[in-house]
Amino acid sequence: MFPSNWPKSRRRKGSKPMTKEEFNRMNGRPAAFCARSALSFGLRHSAFLVLLSPLFLHADPPRLPLPQEDRTNGKHTLAAVEKLKPLTVACAARIESPLGRTICTATIVGEDGYVLIKASEVPELQKTRIKFSDGRTADLREVHRETRLDLVLAQAVGITGLRAVSFGGAHSLGLGQWLCSVADAGKETRIGIVSAKFRRIPGEGAAMGIRMDAKASKDGKGVRIVGIARESPAEAAGLQEDDVLITIAGEKVAALDRVYDIVKKRQPGEIIDIHYLRKDKEESCRVRLASRSKVLSNWEGEDFANGGVSLRNDNFPEVLQHDIPLLPADMGGPVATLEGKVVGINIARVDRVTTFALPVEAFWTEAQLWIKADRHPPKAVLAE
């Protein structure tokens, strides 16, 4: 026996379909009970749908994507902070190579040409020049380099009449507070928010981006390279697999631990001289070191940050973290409140949504002393 709606494949030969009354009796339920149950089920669900119908009638229609011009850094939004440009863009300058390539950004801290720059981006400051928003360019004179803060104070030679930033306190800022910063190497303004608490960022040392053979070389006079990280300092300097390192920064190396120790104690951005053997021929190169964390997180060359990260992105005494969309070339520029008070200097692009800035309290007291000492050097006295 089987219900009439069963498929033929499940019916026995010669069997007849059972009636509804027979089927209900087989399941212990009279036909009248089943009919009442079906009616009750239908009424309950009909009432439920009736109760829900007002919700469907008043439901919000699906939202369309926000137009690009209305987003956080769209043209309509940025129009509201256009008045801040004189307080940010006019107080920033662009650091360029002799061929005009943008290296990083500078913050103007003195009307007579004093600027603060991210030090690890300009290890050889004398080979750069500065370009201001009014079109003037000048050579730079290094005044003071502070590795601990990754800042260098310099002066634009022969330049006066600049607009210096107006500093305000940063420690009063709270999470979610709006900030603005210069972008596009000092040409534009972008906005974002304070995205984390003030804190110290420890350092992991510097790195070249190489893997080395744990075994000593055949003659015991060097260390063989067995791997090169993509987009690393070593790759940029031209080092290759199977090169044998002989000396690093003037020190002979015969074991990989020695190479590691020499490099790690230096700061990202420093340039070291390397002598090596390639096919038994001695050659040399200069390697500009990067943060170990940067090299390890990007070993295969994947640009998770969408635009790269700073050579040095750690080992800072204190940082103000924000999410303003910037690039490594924007580091060194001022970051300000929407009232126009500069509260820090951008010091490291860490990833796509994270930028570190040095808060004013971390550097400005010291920087003023550097400027004062340079403006008023001690007078020479005659030796007795």
Rosetta blueprint (number, residue, H / E / L):
1 M L
2 F L
3 P L
4 S L
5 N L
6 W L
7 P L
8 K H
9 S H
10 R H
11 R L
12 R L
13 K L
14 G L
15 S L
16 K L
17 P L
18 M L
19 T L
20 K H
21 E H
22 E H
23 F H
24 N H
25 R H
26 M H
27 N L
28 G L
29 R L
30 P L
31 A H
32 A H
33 F H
34 C H
35 A H
36 R H
37 S H
38 A H
39 L H
40 S H
41 F H
42 G H
43 L H
44 R H
45 H H
46 S H
47 A H
48 F H
49 L H
50 V H
51 L H
52 L H
53 S H
54 P H
55 L H
56 F H
57 L H
58 H L
59 A L
60 D L
61 P L
62 P L
63 R L
64 L L
65 P L
66 L L
67 P L
68 Q H
69 E H
70 D H
71 R L
72 T L
73 N L
74 G L
75 K H
76 H H
77 T H
78 L H
79 A H
80 A L
81 V L
82 E H
83 K H
84 L H
85 K H
86 P H
87 L H
88 T H
89 V H
90 A H
91 C H
92 A E
93 A E
94 R E
95 I E
96 E E
97 S L
98 P L
99 L L
100 G L
101 R L
102 T E
103 I E
104 C E
105 T E
106 A E
107 T E
108 I E
109 V L
110 G L
111 E L
112 D L
113 G L
114 Y E
115 V E
116 L E
117 I E
118 K E
119 A H
120 S H
121 E H
122 V L
123 P L
124 E L
125 L H
126 Q H
127 K H
128 T L
129 R E
130 I E
131 K E
132 F E
133 S L
134 D L
135 G L
136 R L
137 T E
138 A E
139 D E
140 L E
141 R E
142 E E
143 V E
144 H E
145 R E
146 E E
147 T L
148 R L
149 L L
150 D L
151 L E
152 V E
153 L E
154 A E
155 Q E
156 A E
157 V L
158 G L
159 I L
160 T L
161 G L
162 L L
163 R L
164 A L
165 V L
166 S L
167 F E
168 G L
169 G L
170 A L
171 H L
172 S L
173 L L
174 G L
175 L L
176 G L
177 Q L
178 W E
179 L E
180 C E
181 S E
182 V E
183 A E
184 D L
185 A L
186 G L
187 K L
188 E E
189 T E
190 R E
191 I E
192 G E
193 I E
194 V E
195 S L
196 A L
197 K L
198 F L
199 R E
200 R E
201 I E
202 P L
203 G L
204 E L
205 G L
206 A E
207 A E
208 M L
209 G L
210 I E
211 R E
212 M E
213 D L
214 A L
215 K L
216 A L
217 S L
218 K L
219 D L
220 G L
221 K L
222 G L
223 V E
224 R E
225 I E
226 V E
227 G E
228 I E
229 A L
230 R L
231 E L
232 S L
233 P H
234 A H
235 E H
236 A H
237 A H
238 G L
239 L L
240 Q L
241 E L
242 D L
243 D L
244 V E
245 L E
246 I E
247 T E
248 I E
249 A L
250 G L
251 E E
252 K E
253 V L
254 A L
255 A L
256 L H
257 D H
258 R H
259 V H
260 Y H
261 D H
262 I H
263 V H
264 K H
265 K L
266 R L
267 Q L
268 P L
269 G L
270 E L
271 I E
272 I E
273 D E
274 I E
275 H E
276 Y E
277 L E
278 R E
279 K L
280 D L
281 K E
282 E E
283 E E
284 S E
285 C E
286 R E
287 V E
288 R E
289 L L
290 A E
291 S E
292 R H
293 S H
294 K H
295 V H
296 L H
297 S H
298 N L
299 W L
300 E L
301 G L
302 E L
303 D L
304 F L
305 A L
306 N L
307 G L
308 G L
309 V L
310 S L
311 L L
312 R L
313 N L
314 D L
315 N L
316 F E
317 P E
318 E E
319 V E
320 L E
321 Q E
322 H E
323 D L
324 I L
325 P L
326 L L
327 L L
328 P H
329 A H
330 D H
331 M L
332 G L
333 G L
334 P E
335 V E
336 A E
337 T E
338 L L
339 E L
340 G L
341 K L
342 V E
343 V E
344 G E
345 I E
346 N E
347 I E
348 A E
349 R E
350 V E
351 D E
352 R L
353 V L
354 T E
355 T E
356 F E
357 A E
358 L E
359 P E
360 V H
361 E H
362 A H
363 F H
364 W H
365 T H
366 E H
367 A H
368 Q H
369 L H
370 W H
371 I H
372 K H
373 A H
374 D H
375 R H
376 H L
377 P L
378 P L
379 K L
380 A L
381 V L
382 L L
383 A L
384 E L
